[in-house]
Amino acid sequence: MSLITSGDEATMHGRTRGVIEAAMARPRDGHLVVVTHHAPHPACLPSAYRTGWAAGNAASDLSQLTDSGQAQLWVHGHIHGTIDMTRPGGTRIVCNAAGPGFTNLAFRDDWVIEV
């Protein structure tokens, strides 16, 4: 059994980011929706968690991608909360996680987003 290192994590992050960047760069007809597990921007985290030790486990700073305007919608999970924000380039970022045991009181089970 081998342990995962911070270097391993950085390599995996870079590889995954590259896949997302390549997909976003492809020509397409219609809208682009990106779906990830982790939040794509620190602003997706509640302010109290943005500087804590676990912030990097929940969100990355992908503002170069979220602010490019290439994606109309970016949906993510992991933070166990509900957010709805629009980045400067126009990408709307949403999360509507119910949370463990449906503890997110802001969870909207009837939320539908049209793109």
Phi, psi and omega per residue, in radians:
M1 nan 2.293 3.100
S2 -2.032 2.600 3.138
L3 -1.516 2.636 3.074
I4 -1.514 2.398 -3.109
T5 -1.870 2.947 3.086
S6 -1.117 -0.558 3.063
G7 -1.143 -0.683 3.065
D8 -1.066 -0.793 3.136
E9 -1.055 -0.777 3.141
A10 -1.091 -0.697 3.115
T11 -1.126 -0.814 3.131
M12 -1.111 -0.703 3.116
H13 -1.079 -0.809 3.139
G14 -1.064 -0.709 3.131
R15 -1.136 -0.806 -3.129
T16 -1.156 -0.736 3.096
R17 -1.041 -0.699 3.112
G18 -1.075 -0.682 3.104
V19 -1.116 -0.770 3.137
I20 -1.130 -0.789 3.127
E21 -1.039 -0.758 -3.141
A22 -1.121 -0.732 3.120
A23 -1.125 -0.680 -3.136
M24 -1.214 -0.482 -3.100
A25 -1.426 -0.279 -3.119
R26 -1.167 2.436 3.039
P27 -1.112 2.542 -3.119
R28 -2.687 2.745 2.970
D29 -1.745 2.253 3.099
G30 1.671 -2.904 -3.020
H31 -1.545 2.715 3.077
L32 -1.942 2.197 3.068
V33 -2.061 2.227 3.108
V34 -1.878 2.354 3.122
V35 -2.185 2.127 3.104
T36 -2.318 2.812 3.079
H37 -1.335 -0.899 -3.110
H38 -1.458 2.738 3.120
A39 -1.226 2.480 -3.098
P40 -1.535 0.021 -3.101
H41 -2.696 2.454 3.123
P42 -1.004 -0.491 -3.139
A43 -1.156 -0.222 3.082
C44 -1.287 -0.358 -3.132
L45 -1.453 2.585 2.985
P46 -0.996 2.459 -3.025
S47 -0.937 -0.591 -3.127
A48 -1.143 -0.362 -3.090
Y49 -1.773 -0.091 -3.022
R50 -1.184 -0.463 -3.103
T51 -1.952 0.065 -3.137
G52 -1.323 2.957 -3.086
W53 -1.105 -0.477 -3.061
A54 -1.626 0.023 -3.086
A55 -0.984 -0.722 -3.137
G56 -1.202 -0.278 3.081
N57 -1.435 -0.225 -3.066
A58 -2.002 -0.485 -3.059
A59 -2.558 2.599 3.007
S60 -2.036 2.797 3.047
D61 -1.661 1.566 3.106
L62 -1.814 0.598 -3.082
S63 -1.030 -0.502 3.078
Q64 -1.052 -0.578 3.124
L65 -1.525 -0.782 -3.097
T66 -1.206 -0.458 -3.094
D67 -1.687 0.039 -3.094
S68 -1.348 -0.321 -3.111
G69 1.400 0.053 -3.129
Q70 -1.281 -0.641 -3.141
A71 -1.720 2.361 3.087
Q72 -1.416 -0.553 -3.077
L73 -2.489 2.406 3.047
W74 -2.234 2.035 -3.118
V75 -1.891 2.336 3.119
H76 -2.465 2.958 3.101
G77 -2.151 -2.511 2.988
H78 1.293 -0.504 -3.035
I79 -1.547 -0.077 3.077
H80 1.031 0.590 3.118
G81 -2.537 -3.091 3.121
T82 -2.048 2.225 3.040
I83 -2.390 2.747 3.083
D84 -2.679 1.832 -3.109
M85 -2.410 2.767 3.061
T86 -2.119 2.208 -3.123
R87 -1.413 2.863 -3.063
P88 -0.930 -0.602 3.130
G89 -1.395 -0.072 3.092
G90 1.835 -0.068 3.118
T91 -1.264 2.206 3.081
R92 -1.558 2.237 3.128
I93 -1.956 2.207 3.137
V94 -2.309 2.618 2.987
C95 -2.509 2.343 3.139
N96 -2.451 1.055 -3.107
A97 -1.456 2.394 3.140
A98 -1.233 -0.427 -3.102
G99 1.456 2.893 -3.141
P100 -1.075 2.195 3.137
G101 1.097 0.492 -3.120
F102 0.972 0.819 -3.126
T103 -1.487 -0.180 3.115
N104 -1.418 1.811 -3.105
L105 -1.194 -0.315 3.117
A106 -1.558 -0.017 3.139
F107 -0.991 2.335 -3.128
R108 -2.015 1.791 -3.096
D109 -1.335 -0.120 3.111
D110 -1.927 0.257 -3.049
W111 -1.334 2.125 3.072
V112 -2.207 2.307 -3.131
I113 -2.012 2.215 3.063
E114 -1.696 2.375 3.128
V115 -1.954 nan nan
